[in-house]
Amino acid sequence: MRAICWDFDGTLVHSHCLWSGSIWKALKETAPNTTITLNDVRPYTASGFTWYTPENDYSDLVGERWWDYMNKYFENIYLSLGLDGNIAKTASQKVRYFIKDRDNYHLYNDTIAVLEWVKKVGFQNILLSNNYPDLCDVLSELGLMQYFDAFVISAQIGYDKPRKEIFDHAKKALLDIDQYYMVGDSVSSDIVGGKKFGMTTILVHKPFNEMADYCISSLGELCNIL
């Protein structure tokens, strides 16, 4: 039996300024008259998240502890932008609500058709994502839950791609799998990690990269490979 490990954002869905936009919206709701702009926030989301330092072991930061850790980081962002401590703390607690708004996420035109096709021809699907612990809430809102047989999400286990541990979790998630494919848009996380741990790698929605076994411009091209 064969299984496909799917990345989420940038692979099955696309988004724009996901984290910086949510941090900014949380601030606007808390302090409607703020003069801080989205562009002021954006530089702060280039670091601070666990997936930017996958070499670290975050097994003590899973589930709600992951959110506690990130809420503190969001609070520090607001403080660095010169906001009052009470506003910073209040806004940081609201980011989770905004990040889970399904309107942030847009399915690629061929996402559903391809997920249906791979299931029809006998593949098992594993969501393998560097992401927040309650990502499945959004998957449900997007109508994607039914297409997956297992879910491996970094903030639920404490390891981020390309760590060995997260790929081990994926390989233990289902029984009797003979071949694994890793489909994703990140060379460093999906392609390097997948190849290192014996998966056939497929880079999607990105320019050609020789490290991947296959490079495709759309998910629909998977049908020609599989």
C-alpha positions in Angstrom: 0.0 0.0 0.0 1.2 3.5 -0.7 0.7 6.7 1.3 1.1 10.4 0.5 2.3 12.8 3.1 0.9 16.2 2.4 2.1 19.6 3.5 -0.7 22.1 4.1 -0.2 25.8 3.5 1.4 26.5 0.2 0.5 23.0 -1.0 -3.2 22.3 -0.5 -4.1 25.9 0.3 -2.6 29.3 -0.2 -2.8 32.3 2.1 -1.5 35.8 2.3 0.3 37.4 5.3 -1.3 34.6 7.4 0.5 35.2 10.7 1.3 38.9 10.3 -2.2 39.6 9.2 -3.7 37.8 12.2 -1.4 39.6 14.6 -2.4 42.9 13.0 -6.1 42.1 13.1 -5.9 41.1 16.7 -4.3 44.4 17.5 -6.9 46.4 15.4 -9.7 44.7 17.4 -8.0 45.5 20.7 -6.9 49.1 19.8 -9.0 50.3 16.9 -7.2 53.6 16.7 -3.7 52.2 16.5 -1.5 53.7 13.8 0.5 50.4 13.5 0.2 48.9 10.0 0.5 45.4 8.6 3.8 46.3 7.1 5.1 47.2 10.6 4.2 43.8 11.9 5.4 41.7 9.0 9.2 41.7 9.8 8.5 40.1 13.2 7.0 36.9 11.7 10.2 36.0 9.9 11.4 34.4 13.2 10.1 33.2 16.6 8.0 30.3 15.4 9.2 26.7 16.2 9.4 25.8 12.5 12.1 28.4 12.0 14.4 26.5 14.4 13.5 22.8 13.7 16.9 21.7 15.1 15.4 22.4 18.6 13.4 19.8 20.5 10.0 21.3 21.4 8.5 18.2 22.9 7.7 20.2 26.0 5.7 22.7 24.0 2.7 20.8 22.6 -1.0 21.5 22.5 -1.9 24.4 24.7 1.7 24.9 25.8 2.6 25.7 22.2 0.0 28.5 22.2 1.2 29.8 25.6 4.7 30.0 24.1 3.6 31.7 21.0 1.2 34.1 22.8 4.2 35.3 24.7 6.0 35.9 21.5 3.1 37.8 20.1 3.0 39.9 23.2 6.7 40.7 22.8 6.0 41.8 19.2 3.4 44.3 20.3 5.7 45.5 23.1 8.5 45.9 20.5 6.1 48.0 18.4 5.7 50.4 21.4 2.3 49.3 22.6 1.1 49.4 26.2 1.5 46.2 28.2 -2.2 45.7 28.7 -2.9 46.1 25.0 -0.1 43.8 24.1 -1.3 41.1 26.5 -4.9 41.4 25.4 -4.2 41.4 21.7 -1.8 38.4 22.0 -4.6 36.3 23.3 -6.8 37.0 20.3 -4.3 35.9 17.5 -5.4 32.3 17.8 -9.0 33.3 16.9 -7.9 35.2 13.8 -5.4 32.5 12.6 -8.2 29.9 12.6 -10.5 32.0 10.5 -11.2 29.8 7.5 -11.3 32.9 5.2 -7.5 33.1 5.6 -7.2 29.9 3.6 -7.9 29.4 -0.1 -8.0 26.0 -1.7 -6.1 25.6 -4.9 -8.5 24.9 -7.8 -7.4 21.3 -8.1 -7.0 20.4 -4.4 -10.3 18.6 -3.9 -10.2 16.8 -7.2 -6.7 15.5 -6.6 -7.4 14.4 -3.0 -10.5 12.6 -4.3 -8.6 10.9 -7.1 -5.7 9.6 -4.9 -8.2 8.1 -2.5 -10.1 6.5 -5.4 -7.0 4.8 -6.8 -6.0 3.5 -3.3 -3.6 5.9 -1.7 -3.7 6.6 2.0 -3.3 10.3 2.9 -1.4 11.7 5.8 -1.4 15.4 6.6 2.2 16.2 7.6 2.5 19.9 8.6 4.6 22.3 10.6 1.6 24.1 12.2 -0.4 25.0 15.2 -2.0 22.2 17.2 -5.6 22.8 16.4 -5.1 22.9 12.6 -7.7 20.1 12.2 -10.4 22.7 13.2 -9.5 24.6 10.0 -9.3 21.4 7.9 -12.9 20.6 9.0 -14.1 24.1 8.1 -12.5 23.7 4.7 -14.1 20.3 4.1 -10.7 18.5 4.0 -10.9 16.1 7.0 -12.6 13.3 5.1 -9.7 12.9 2.7 -7.1 12.1 5.4 -6.3 8.9 7.2 -3.9 10.4 9.7 -2.7 13.8 10.9 0.9 14.6 12.0 1.1 18.2 13.1 4.3 19.6 14.6 2.8 21.5 17.5 1.0 18.3 18.6 4.2 16.3 18.8 7.0 18.9 19.5 9.1 18.4 16.4 9.1 20.3 13.1 10.0 19.2 9.6 12.7 18.2 8.6 13.4 16.6 12.0 13.6 12.8 11.9 11.0 12.5 14.7 8.2 14.0 12.8 8.8 11.8 9.8 8.9 8.8 12.1 5.5 9.8 13.4 4.2 9.9 9.9 5.6 6.4 9.1 4.0 5.0 12.3 0.7 6.6 11.7 -0.6 3.9 9.3 0.1 0.2 9.0 1.3 -1.8 5.9 2.6 1.1 3.9 5.3 0.1 1.4 6.0 3.4 -0.2 5.7 7.0 0.9 5.5 10.2 -1.1 6.1 13.6 0.3 4.2 16.5 -1.4 5.1 20.0 -0.4 6.2 23.5 -1.4 9.3 23.8 0.9 12.6 22.4 -0.3 14.2 22.6 3.2 11.3 21.1 5.1 9.4 18.8 2.7 12.0 17.8 0.1 15.2 17.5 2.2 13.3 15.9 5.0 11.3 13.5 2.8 14.3 12.3 0.8 16.4 11.9 4.0 13.9 9.5 5.4 13.2 7.4 2.3 10.2 9.2 0.7 9.7 10.0 -3.0 9.6 13.8 -3.0 7.4 16.0 -5.1 7.8 19.8 -5.1 4.7 21.7 -6.0 3.9 25.4 -6.8 7.6 26.3 -6.8 10.3 26.6 -9.5 12.3 23.5 -10.5 14.7 22.3 -7.9 17.0 19.4 -8.6 16.8 18.1 -5.0 13.2 16.9 -5.6 12.4 13.7 -7.3 9.6 15.5 -9.2 8.7 19.1 -9.6 5.2 20.1 -10.6 3.5 23.4 -11.1 0.0 22.2 -10.0 -1.4 19.4 -7.9 -3.2 18.1 -11.0 0.1 16.9 -12.4 0.4 14.4 -9.6 -2.0 12.1 -11.6 0.7 11.7 -14.2 3.3 10.8 -11.6 1.4 8.4 -9.4 
